[in-house]
């Protein structure tokens, strides 16, 4: 995009008027003859080149800015190459893992799965026992004489002693909470965080009601036993450790069970060879796509660095750099002025003259831009 100074003379008037005005004057001088554009456009281009010239201070500033751009581009290229190298290492590592899996040498991560599955199983039994006991205790009370948290599990034996329908309800009651815990796993898989929040709030409220009822029954046992003379008041719930023990033993363990179940089921999928290989291949494909993006951006950086270096050289040699976008804009303004005169003064022939003028203008501009891009 450089041009050395040409010898096409410009009058002082021509150097000061706008491109549109210049187009009107040139059209008037040529009487709208499109062929005269071949002489007018070089004169106009010389005007553009003259205006693109910079003084010494401006040239120095331009060179400094271009040098800073080169430094920024080099840093960007360095970071891109580092990212590209890191992703290539990841691909090599992933391919090695695939080979190991196919040859039964890969680490199957079975230990974390076994531990998680074992804890999940124990928590399942615990939650069943806790919710069966606390559910019965909340509905039917705690055996007289039981004044502590331990009395909750003692209520479970009372339920089985009664037998029949009571046993059925007691056994099935925990299924509600286990089902809610499984729904947490399903919501996590679908990333439905609103549903997870609703499930947790519902379970917390349910546990709070159970905790309130159990705390009330324990207090009343103490009151009936004469251990306290103050009748039950609902506000005592916030001072009763049994209430918080129920929440901690139920709700907290329930949340832990739900998330641990999700982890265990996902880990079970991951240790399957086919699934692990598919996951690694998908990762490799994604990394290769990212590498191609890096390569494309590195090429852009290299091209821009070369352009900036070439522009610095041009400035140092005293060449004038012509901005192609601005060139198109200036030619467009000039041609607008030309068309204004033709449309107003040669109305009957305007469309024919402008059609030919457009062809000449486009050909000249295309040829000029090609020479600038090759320069």
Buried (B, 14 or more C-beta within 10 A) or exposed (E): BBBEEEEBEBEEEBEEBEBBBBBBBBBBEBEBBBEBBEEBBBBBBBBBBBEBEEEEEEBEEBBEEBEEBBEBBEEBBEEBBEBBEEBBEBBEEBEEBBEEBEEEEBEEEEEEBEEBBEBBEEBBEEBBBBBBBBBBBBBBBBBEEBBBBEBBBBBBEBBEEEEEEBBEBBEEBBEEBBEBBBBBBBBBEEEBEEBBEEBBEEBBEBBBEBBBBBBBBBBBBBBEEEEEEEEBEEEBBEEBEBBBBBBEBBBEBBBBBBBBBBBBBBBEEBBEEEEBBEBBEEBBEEBEEBBEEBEEBBEBBEEBBEBBEBBBEBBEEEBBBBEEEEBEEBBBBBBEBBBBBBBEBBEEEBEEBBEBBBEBBEEBBEEBBEEBEEB
